[in-house]
Amino acid sequence: MGISILPLSESVDGKPILLDQTIAANQVLLHTAVASGIDSITIWATNTSADEALLTVAIGDTAVPGELVANAVPIAPFETKKIIMAGDPITNSVLIQAFANVVNVINITGEIIRRV
């Protein structure tokens, strides 16, 4: 079994993903899991604003309560790298998606440890 360390699949060169959506219907895709094998996913959130922001993250769809891993979690003003997911294993092309209550203030970074 090979192991690779990767950024989130929707990150360009490991750069943060800016959450620019405020409703579940338009959630932002952060990562798509590997189809066969396991992705252990760690996600951090950073608030670039002087005001608190609320973050919602799901393994699957943020509109489905049973798939939420973070539901309106407060991210403090100017907070850097608050951990949201810590090595959660996902597989089978499952999507990790998110949105915040305000646009363009929450940046998401992450690390994938892929075992295939």
C-alpha positions as CSV (number, residue, x, y, z in Angstrom):
1,M,0.0,0.0,0.0
2,G,1.5,3.4,-1.1
3,I,1.1,6.5,1.0
4,S,1.1,10.1,-0.4
5,I,0.7,13.5,1.4
6,L,-1.3,15.9,-0.8
7,P,-3.2,19.2,-0.5
8,L,-7.0,19.3,-0.8
9,S,-8.0,18.4,-4.4
10,E,-9.6,21.8,-5.0
11,S,-6.6,23.7,-3.7
12,V,-4.3,25.2,-6.4
13,D,-0.8,24.3,-5.4
14,G,-1.7,23.9,-1.7
15,K,-3.1,27.5,-1.5
16,P,-6.1,28.3,0.7
17,I,-9.6,27.8,-0.7
18,L,-11.7,31.0,-0.1
19,L,-15.3,30.3,0.9
20,D,-17.4,32.5,-1.3
21,Q,-20.8,31.0,-0.7
22,T,-23.3,31.6,2.2
23,I,-26.0,28.9,1.5
24,A,-26.0,25.1,1.4
25,A,-27.4,25.2,-2.1
26,N,-24.1,26.8,-3.4
27,Q,-21.6,25.1,-1.1
28,V,-17.9,25.2,-2.0
29,L,-16.2,21.9,-3.0
30,L,-13.0,21.4,-0.9
31,H,-12.0,17.9,-1.7
32,T,-13.0,14.8,-3.6
33,A,-11.9,11.5,-2.0
34,V,-10.0,8.9,-3.9
35,A,-12.3,6.3,-5.5
36,S,-10.4,3.3,-4.2
37,G,-8.2,3.5,-1.2
38,I,-8.5,5.9,1.8
39,D,-7.9,9.6,2.2
40,S,-7.3,10.7,5.8
41,I,-8.3,14.4,5.7
42,T,-7.3,17.2,8.0
43,I,-8.9,20.7,7.5
44,W,-8.1,24.0,9.1
45,A,-10.1,27.3,8.9
46,T,-8.7,30.8,9.0
47,N,-10.9,33.9,9.5
48,T,-9.4,37.0,7.8
49,S,-12.1,39.3,9.2
50,A,-12.5,41.5,12.3
51,D,-15.9,39.8,12.9
52,E,-16.8,36.2,13.9
53,A,-17.8,33.9,11.1
54,L,-19.8,30.7,11.2
55,L,-18.5,27.7,9.2
56,T,-20.5,24.6,8.0
57,V,-18.6,21.6,6.6
58,A,-20.0,18.3,5.4
59,I,-18.7,14.9,4.3
60,G,-21.2,14.8,1.4
61,D,-23.8,17.5,1.4
62,T,-24.2,20.4,3.9
63,A,-28.0,20.3,3.4
64,V,-28.1,16.7,4.9
65,P,-27.9,16.9,8.7
66,G,-26.4,13.4,9.1
67,E,-23.4,14.4,6.9
68,L,-22.3,17.5,8.8
69,V,-19.0,17.5,10.6
70,A,-19.2,21.2,11.5
71,N,-22.5,23.0,11.7
72,A,-22.3,26.8,12.1
73,V,-19.0,26.5,14.1
74,P,-17.8,30.0,15.2
75,I,-14.4,31.0,13.8
76,A,-13.1,33.9,15.9
77,P,-12.0,37.2,14.3
78,F,-8.5,36.8,12.8
79,E,-8.3,33.2,14.1
80,T,-5.6,31.2,12.2
81,K,-5.8,27.5,11.5
82,K,-8.6,26.3,13.7
83,I,-8.8,22.6,13.2
84,I,-12.1,21.4,11.7
85,M,-11.3,17.8,10.7
86,A,-8.4,15.8,12.2
87,G,-7.4,12.8,10.0
88,D,-11.0,11.7,9.3
89,P,-10.9,8.7,6.8
90,I,-13.0,9.1,3.6
91,T,-13.2,7.0,0.4
92,N,-15.3,6.2,-2.6
93,S,-15.2,9.6,-4.3
94,V,-17.1,11.3,-1.4
95,L,-17.1,15.1,-1.5
96,I,-16.1,17.5,1.3
97,Q,-18.0,20.7,1.0
98,A,-18.4,23.9,3.0
99,F,-20.0,27.4,3.3
100,A,-19.9,30.3,5.8
101,N,-22.4,32.8,6.9
102,V,-20.4,35.6,5.3
103,V,-18.5,35.6,2.0
104,N,-14.8,36.0,1.3
105,V,-13.5,35.9,4.9
106,I,-12.9,32.1,5.6
107,N,-9.9,30.4,4.1
108,I,-9.7,26.6,4.2
109,T,-6.4,24.7,4.1
110,G,-5.9,21.0,4.4
111,E,-3.7,18.0,4.1
112,I,-4.6,14.6,2.7
113,I,-2.7,11.4,3.6
114,R,-3.7,9.0,0.8
115,R,-3.4,5.3,1.1
116,V,-3.9,3.4,-2.1
